[in-house]
């Protein structure tokens, strides 16, 4: 039987998977899993050729440590990523990371949860006693589940939809999908495809509407609100996320633009909380100056005004568009 030293158990590829991404396209990697080799189970160690006596000896000596059904091949505290794999071990051999946990692994920021989301087949037996907070998501059609090609993780778009469906209200669910696209975790097309496949998902109609708006260029939830405001009040639909080159050659993306009958450009920028950052604020002012110097009309609305005072926004838009 092969020597079951720590070194011989740690020759698998790293848990950080990387690839290159074209500009402004979804980049679902690196998939940040830490080093999944360091957490396994008794069954997993036996499959690697480690004898029961060797496992017991390492545990008795305190070099390895039990975490419920899982075994860590070290005696220190668990990293966040290792906690994911401890939870997964308690979901059974087919379990995948999904929901907020998978989204975090794919790099989504600002939506982390302490509880680990794990996807399992309907009817799978849960291993009790997980020392890590665990939420199981059960699915009937396990053969239809799409997983990452190199790790036990749900596909990014499908995992985001699992997380979105966990909200009782559709608004944060739409915000999560917008964040996934804005942070280049997924594309609107991938989410639309996932929604087509998930015919019974919670908030499906509103999520499909939000994804369609995002696909037209509204990258943030505030921009989705603005597009819906235009539609609701019968305003012409804007062009979204149009590219403008400044004199120095820098590419700028404009939230919403119209071309009036007299040829003059009307630009609307919807400012969320990120625009209050000092460097972002000056960058926005510099961009606005460049646009105004080109004889365009520029309107800027805080996102909270779009949501709470739509009549003010509509009135100013009508004047700017000469309607």
C-alpha positions, -999 to 999 in steps of 0.1 A, spaced: 0 0 0 14 34 -9 29 56 19 1 79 31 22 109 41 8 144 39 29 151 9 17 120 -10 -19 131 -4 -13 166 -17 -3 162 -53 -36 171 -69 -39 204 -88 -45 236 -68 -81 246 -60 -77 280 -77 -88 276 -114 -79 304 -138 -86 314 -174 -84 346 -194 -114 369 -201 -122 392 -230 -129 428 -220 -163 434 -204 -172 397 -208 -182 374 -179 -151 360 -162 -163 331 -139 -127 323 -127 -105 322 -107 -128 298 -88 -115 305 -53 -118 272 -34 -86 275 -14 -70 240 -14 -98 213 -14 -72 186 -9 -69 195 28 -105 184 37 -118 149 29 -136 120 46 -127 86 59 -141 71 26 -121 96 6 -89 87 24 -95 50 19 -101 56 -18 -66 72 -19 -51 40 -5 -47 52 31 -51 24 56 -75 26 86 -46 22 110 -28 51 93 -59 73 96 -64 65 133 -28 71 140 -28 106 124 -60 115 143 -47 101 176 -14 121 172 -34 153 165 -18 158 131 -53 154 115 -86 165 130 -122 154 127 -149 179 118 -180 158 121 -180 134 91 -151 153 75 -114 150 82 -90 179 79 -54 170 70 -41 195 95 -48 204 131 -54 242 128 -86 262 124 -106 258 92 -103 285 65 -136 298 50 -131 276 19 -124 245 41 -156 251 59 -174 249 26 -159 214 20 -167 203 56 -204 212 49 -203 195 15 -191 163 31 -223 163 52 -244 166 21 -233 132 7 -209 121 -21 -228 139 -49 -232 172 -32 -222 205 -49 -216 239 -36 -244 262 -48 -262 295 -40 -244 322 -22 -215 299 -14 -208 291 -50 -213 327 -60 -186 337 -35 -163 310 -48 -167 325 -83 -157 359 -69 -190 377 -62 -185 404 -36 -209 419 -11 -234 389 -9 -215 365 15 -235 343 39 -222 324 69 -244 294 61 -230 271 34 -254 263 5 -252 227 -8 -271 211 -36 -281 174 -34 -304 150 -52 -339 148 -39 -340 118 -15 -303 119 -7 -295 111 29 -281 140 49 -252 131 72 -261 147 105 -237 165 128 -222 192 105 -201 216 127 -206 242 99 -240 259 93 -255 241 63 -285 247 41 -294 219 17 -311 226 -16 -327 195 -31 -334 189 -68 -355 163 -86 -337 161 -119 -301 155 -108 -291 145 -143 -300 180 -155 -278 197 -129 -250 216 -146 -217 217 -126 -184 234 -130 -161 214 -152 -133 211 -127 -147 213 -92 -178 201 -72 -195 235 -77 -228 244 -94 -225 264 -126 -223 301 -118 -256 311 -135 -276 283 -119 -260 289 -85 -270 326 -86 -306 316 -95 -307 293 -65 -295 322 -43 -320 346 -59 -349 322 -53 -341 321 -16 -353 358 -11 -389 363 -1 -390 395 -21 -381 398 -58 -362 431 -54 -330 418 -37 -332 387 -60 -330 411 -90 -302 430 -73 -282 398 -68 -285 390 -105 -275 425 -115 -245 423 -92 -235 390 -108 -234 406 -142 -219 439 -131 -190 420 -114 -185 398 -145 -194 365 -128 -221 356 -155 -237 370 -186 -273 380 -190 -276 353 -217 -264 326 -192 -290 338 -167 -317 339 -193 -308 303 -203 -309 292 -167 -343 308 -162 -356 290 -193 -346 257 -178 -359 265 -143 -396 268 -150 -407 266 -114 -382 290 -98 -395 316 -74 -399 352 -88 -393 338 -123 -414 363 -142 -398 393 -125 -363 378 -127 -368 372 -165 -378 409 -168 -348 421 -149 -324 399 -169 -339 412 -201 -333 448 -189 -297 439 -179 -292 423 -214 -301 456 -229 -273 473 -210 -287 481 -175 -259 467 -153 -270 479 -119 -304 476 -101 -306 514 -101 -303 514 -139 -330 486 -142 -353 509 -121 -346 537 -145 -354 517 -176 -387 505 -160 -395 541 -151 -391 552 -187 -413 523 -199 -440 529 -173 -443 566 -182 -443 561 -220 -409 577 -225 -388 566 -255 -365 537 -246 -329 548 -241 -298 533 -256 -279 518 -227 -242 514 -218 -232 531 -251 -195 536 -256 -180 571 -259 -144 578 -265 -128 609 -249 -102 631 -265 -74 611 -249 -89 578 -263 -103 565 -231 -135 545 -235 -165 556 -213 -198 538 -208 -229 560 -205 -259 547 -185 -286 560 -209 -287 581 -240 -312 595 -265 -307 615 -298 -333 643 -301 -349 652 -334 -326 682 -337 -296 658 -334 -286 668 -299 -275 641 -275 -292 636 -241 -273 617 -215 -286 604 -182 -264 590 -154 -279 572 -125 -256 575 -94 -257 548 -68 -238 548 -35 -205 539 -52 -205 573 -69 -200 590 -35 -165 576 -32 -141 606 -36 -121 592 -65 -153 580 -82 -170 614 -77 -142 633 -94 -140 608 -122 -178 613 -127 -174 650 -128 -146 648 -153 -166 626 -175 -196 650 -173 -174 680 -182 -162 662 -213 -198 653 -224 -210 688 -218 -181 703 -238 -194 682 -267 -227 701 -265 -247 672 -250 -274 676 -224 -265 657 -192 -289 648 -164 -278 631 -133 -301 614 -108 -293 597 -75 -307 561 -76 -328 569 -45 -346 598 -64 -354 574 -93 -372 552 -68 -388 577 -45 -395 608 -68 -402 593 -102 -424 623 -112 -395 647 -108 -373 625 -130 -399 621 -157 -406 659 -158 -370 667 -163 -365 640 -189 -395 653 -209 -380 688 -209 -346 675 -219 -361 654 -247 -383 682 -259 -414 661 -256 
